[in-house]
Amino acid sequence: MTEFLNDQSYELEEYDEQLVRKLIERITIHDAKISIEFKSNVEIDIEM
């Protein structure tokens, strides 16, 4: 995933649906956090 992002030749200035679909496998919303699972099997949690 890092390699893919580093290879991008532009800065994102707006939402890119195609990029999101390439990178993200699943987003799960819990009571106190949001979990984002990338297709590279990296998962991050964002506390709310």
Secondary structure by P-SEA (a helix, b strand, c coil): caaaaaacccccccccaaaaaaccccccccccbbbbbccccbbbbbcc
